[in-house]
Amino acid sequence: MLCTKRNTVLIARSSERETINSNSKIKIVNDMMKFICGTLFNVLMGVILAYVVGVNPAYGAATGAVVPAVLGNFMPAGSVFEGVYTEVWTGELIKRLNAGLKADWLNGIPDYSAKVDNEVIHLVDVGGDPDVLVNNTTYPIPIQDLTESDVPVGLDKFQTKATRVTDDQLYALSFDKFSADVERHGNAILTVKYKKAAHALSPYSHTDKTPVIPTSGDADAAGRKKMTVKDIIALKRAFDNMEMPEDGRVLVLCPDHVNDLLEADQTFKDKFYNYTTGKLLNMFGFEVYTFVNCPYYTNAGVKVDYKTAPAATDAKASFAFYRPRMFKAVGSTKMYYSEARTNPQTQESLVNFRHHYIVLPKKLEAFGAIYSSDGKTEQSKGQAVPSEKRWAQVRREAAETAEAKAEGGKPATDDPNEELEV
């Protein structure tokens, strides 16, 4: 009888150990699956980030695998994407996720991102070219001095407002709330920065080096004159008169002007319209693109300020530029994140992003526009270009103001003609 009880106890303990071992194995398998899935996701995001910034994807994959092993957890424990880190989500910010956010007309513009230092890029104005002597017979040859100057330009700062992600949403929703929110932050920044780039590559008003051409077609119901092929040819003639090389000319049409051209005549449509892709083909030496967020111009042919809401009589314009005379630069991209575990009352995480970027002409030349005229208002030409404060100048002025307050004095007034410098 005693032997039977002892055997029963041994069997029970053996069964308990097997259950514990079984549970341990299940936990190990679950942990391994979670680790593998998290690592694969991080590697994928690392590859995407590397591809976007122009780095070998192998480095991105290695970073995605190594960073999670070195840094602390980023998401709440047990959540769907536990082990995904801010570095990976920062990469998510600059993905182009749908056709509406593309700005292919920026492709090929010289990229000076490598020259960015502290969100400021230093350009060199090389001045004029040396004179060329033809069949010279006079010696010694005259000496000509070439002037150069430093032009520091501060990058624009783009920030999103912080948005909430609660732990309840992370656990309960059928979709990845955090990933969706990061995507929305990225789309918002991309939309604004491309819109500002289009504004920067459009001249303020007509000059000899920045032609602004009024449309000349029939007026529509609102009184806006439609674009015609002759208007594009007029812009081409202005670029020709500047002796601008044909290779590298880009024309970006606004939706109104695209529709004007398609409505004008069937011959043009058959020759320059791709019925399969729905896009216009290159024409008259221009690489042709379309963009929905083109800048607004007044009836007098003056560009509306980027921060000013357009009036009812203002209309979007098309713009053109010579690619080698423009530049772009990408600065830092940073994610700001506070975890829900640091907010015991609300149990919500907060996330937003900061991104630095700039697109500008190197000089006020080699770019132009075609604006929708009403046919009545006289065009304003040669208007003074208003100065624009960028982040480097704003940051400098804030530091000077704080220093002046600390010393009990008044900050010096700002000179709008002063070059941007940190």
N, C-alpha and C positions, 0 to 999 in steps of 0.2 A: 504494500500500500504506500509506504514511504517512497519507494522507488518510483512508483507511478506518479506521485505528486512532483517528485524531483524532475522527472522527465517532462511533465507538463510545463513546469516553470522554465526549463531549458528551451522547450519548443516555443513558448511565448516570448522569451527573451530573444531567441533566434529570429522569430517573426518580426519582432520590433526592430531588431538591427537591420533586417532586410528592408523594412519599410523606410527606415532612416536613410539607408544607403540608396534606396530607390529615389527618395525625395532629393537627396544630395545630387544624384546623377541628373535628375530632371533640372534642378537649379543650375548645375554646371552647364548643361546643354543650353538652357535658356540664356545664361550669361554669355556663353560663347556665341549664340546666334545674335544676341543684342550687340556684342562687340563687333562681330563680323559685319552686320548690317550698318552699324554706325561708322565703322572704318571705311566701308565701300562708299557710303554716302559722302564722307569727308573727302575721299580720294576723288570722287566724281566732281565735287564742287571745286577742289583744288585744280583739276584739269581745266574746268570751265574758266576759272579765274585766270589761269596761266595763259590760256588761249586768247582771252579778251585783251590782256595787257601785253601780249606779244612775247611771252616767255615760253621756253620749251615746256610742253605739257608734262614731261617726265618730272620736272622740278615741282610743278603743281601737285602731281600725284604724291610725290614724296612728302611734301609739306602737309598735305591732307592726312597722311598716315602718321607723321611724326608729331605734329602739333598737338593732337588730342592726347597723345601719350605723355606730353610734357606739362600741359596746362590743366587747370582744374575744370570741373564740369561747368557747362554753360546753361543747360536746360534743367528743369526740375527733375529730381530723381524719379525714375520709373516712367517718364513721359516717352512719347513715341520716338522723339529724336534726341534722346539723352546721349551725350557725347559729341554733339554738334556745337561748334565754337564760333565766337564772334568773327574770327578771321575768315571762316568759311562763309558766314552770312554776309560779310562785307563783300566777298566775291559775287554773291548773288545780286548785289545792288546794281552792278553794271552789266547785267545780262540784257540783251535785247529780246524781248519776249513776244512782241507782236508787230505786225507790219506798220501799225500806226505810229510806232516810236522810232522808225528808221529815219536816218538822215544820211543817205548814201552820198549826197553831194559834198559831204565833208571828207570823204575818202580821197586820199592823194594830196591833201593839204599838208605842207611840211609840219612834222610833229616835233616840237621842241621840249617835250616832257622831260627829257634827260637833263635839260638845262635849268629846270625849276629848282630854286633854293629858297626854303622858308616861304613857300607859296608866292614867290616873285621870280619872274624870268627876265634876264638881261639880254636885250637885243643890241646888235651893233649896227648903227646907221653908217654905212660905208660912203655916203655922199655920192658925188658924181664919178663917172668913169673917166679914165685918162683920154686926152685928145689923141686922135690918130692922124699922123702926117702921111700924105700920099705923094709919092715921087719927090721926096724931100731932097733938096740940094744944099741946104744951109746947115753948117756945122759950126760949133757944137750944137747938138739938139737941145732945145730949151728944156728946163726942168719944171715939172708941174707937181705941186703938193696935193696929195689926196687926203681929205679930212675924214676922220672917223669919230663917232661919239657913242656913248653908252646910253641906251634907252631902257630903263627898268620899268617893267609892267607888272602890276599885281594881278594875280588870278582872282576871278570872281568866286565868292563863297556861296554855296547852295546848301541850305539846311531844311530838313523836314521837321514839323512839329512832332513831339513825342506822342505815340499811340499806346493804348493799353492792350495787354494780353493776359487774361486771368488764367489761373491754374485750372479752373473749371472748364474753360474753353479748350485748353490743351489736352485734357483728359477725355472730355465728353464729346467733342465735335467729331463728325465723321470725316472731316478734312483737316489738313495741317494748317491751323489758324496762323501760326507763327510764320510759316513759309509764305502764306498768302499775303500777310501784312508786309513782309519784307519786299515782296514783289511790288506791292502798291507803292511803297516808299521809293523803290527804284524807278518805277514808271513815272512817278510825280517829278523826280529830279531830272530824268531824261527829257521829259516834255518841256520843262522850263529851260533847261540849258540849251537844247536845240533851238528853241524859239529865240532865246537871247543871241545865239550864234547867227541866226538868220538876220536878226536886227543889226548886229555888228558888221555884217558883210554887205550892208546896204548903205549907200551914201546919204548924207543928211539933206543935201540939195544939189542942184546941177552946178558943176564946174567943168572946166576943160578936161580935167583929169578924172572926174567922177560924173560921167554923163547920166542925166535922169531924163528919160524920154516919155512924153505924154502919149497916151493912146489916141488913135485917130479914126476909129471905126464909128459905126452908127451908134446912137445912144439907145440904151435899154429903157425899160419902163421907169427906172429910178433916175434917169438922166446921166448915167455913167456911160462914157464912150467905151466901146468894146475894143479889145486888142485885135490887131490885124498882123499879117505877115510882114507888112511894110514897117511896122514898129520894131520888130526884131531885126530887120535889115538896117533900120536907122541906128539901133544900138551897135550892131556889127560895124557899121561905118564909123561910128565914134571910136570904137576900139581900134579899128584899122588906122584912123588918124593919129592915134597915140603910138602907132608902130608896135602894138602889142602882138607878140607871137600867137599864131593860131592854136598851136598845141597847148592845151591847158585852160582854154576858155570854158567856163561853166555857166549855164543858164538855169535858174531855178524858177519855175512858173507857179504862180498861185492858182488855186482851183478856178477862180473866175476867168482868168486869162486862158487856161486850158480849154474851158468850155467855149469861150469866145472863138478860139481857133477851130475847134471841131464843128461849130455851127456855121462857120464862115463859108466854106465851100468843100464839096465832096472830093475834089482833086487833091486838096491839101490833106484831107483825112486819109485818102487811099495811099498817099505817098509817105506820110510821116506818122501814121497811127498804127500801132500793133494791135490788131483786134483780139489776139490771143491773150496778151498780158494786160491790155488796157492802158498801155503807156505810150507816150510820144517818143519818137526816134530822134536821134541827134540831127541837127539841122544847121546850116549856114556856119559851120565851124564851131558850133557850141555843143558841148555835152549837155543834154537836156534832162532835167529832173523836175519833179513836182513836189510841193511841200505845203501842208495845210496851214502852218503857222507862220506865214510870211508877214513881214512888217506892214503897218498901215502908213499911208501917205495922205496928206490933205489934198484938196482940189488945186492948191497952188504948187504941188510937187515938193512939199517939205515933209520929211519923215516925222511921224508922231513918236514922241518919247516913249521908251520901253515901259515906263511905269505909269504912263498916262492912258486912261481909258479912251479909245477912239470915239470921235463924234459920229453922229448919224451920217454926215456927209463924207467921212473918211472911208477909204477902201484899201483892201490889201493890194500890194504891188508885187511884181516879179523882180528878181534881182540877179545880177551876173557878176562874175569876178574872174580874174586871172589867177589860177591856183598857186603858182610859185610865189606870188606877192602876198599871199595870206599866210597865217600860221595858227597853230593850235597847240595847246599844252594841257596836260592832265596833272593835277597835283595830288595831294593825299585824299584818301577816302577813309572815313572813320565811323565806326558804329558806336553808339552810346546805349548802354543797356543796364537796367537795374533789375535784379532778380526779385521774384515774388516773395521769396523767403526773407527778404529784408523789409517787406511791408506786411506785417502780421495782421493789420486791420483790413486791408483791401485784398491781400493775397493776389496781387497783379504785378506783372512785369511791365516795364516801360521801355520803349525802343524808339530811337530815331537815328538819322545819319547826317554826316557833314561831308561835302564833296567840293573840291576845288577844281576849276576848269576855266579855260579862256579860249576864245576864237576871235581874232582881230586881223585887219589888214596891217602889214608892216609899215605902210605909209598911207596917207590919204590920196591914193591913186590906184588905178587899175581895177576899179569896180564900179558898177553902175546899176541902174534900175529902170523899169518901165512901170509908170503909175497910171491909174485910171483917172483920166481928166473928165471934167464936165463940159469942156469946150467953151466955157464962159470965163472962168477965173484965170487971170494972167499968172503964168508960172513965175515963182520966186526963185532967183538964181543967186549963187555965190553967198549964201547965208552962212554966218559964222557958226561953226560946229560947237554946240555946248559941251562943256567939260563934264566928265563923268567920274565920280569917285568910286574906286574899287576897294576891295577888302584891305589891301596893304595900306592905302591912304587912310581909310577909316580907322584901322588899328593904330596907325601912327598918331593920328589926331587924338584918339582916346587916351593914349599913353601921355601925350603932351598935356592934355587937359588935366589928367590925374596928377601929373608932376607939378603943374602950375597951382592946382588947388592945395597940394601939400606944402608948397612954398608960400602960399598966401597971395600969389599974383594972378594975373590973367593970361590965358593962353594966347599965343600970337595968332593973328588972323591968317586964314588960309589963302594961299596964292593959287588960283585956278590954273595958272600957266606953268606951275612948278611940276617937274617930272615926278612920277611916282617912285618912291624909294622907301625902304623899310627904316 
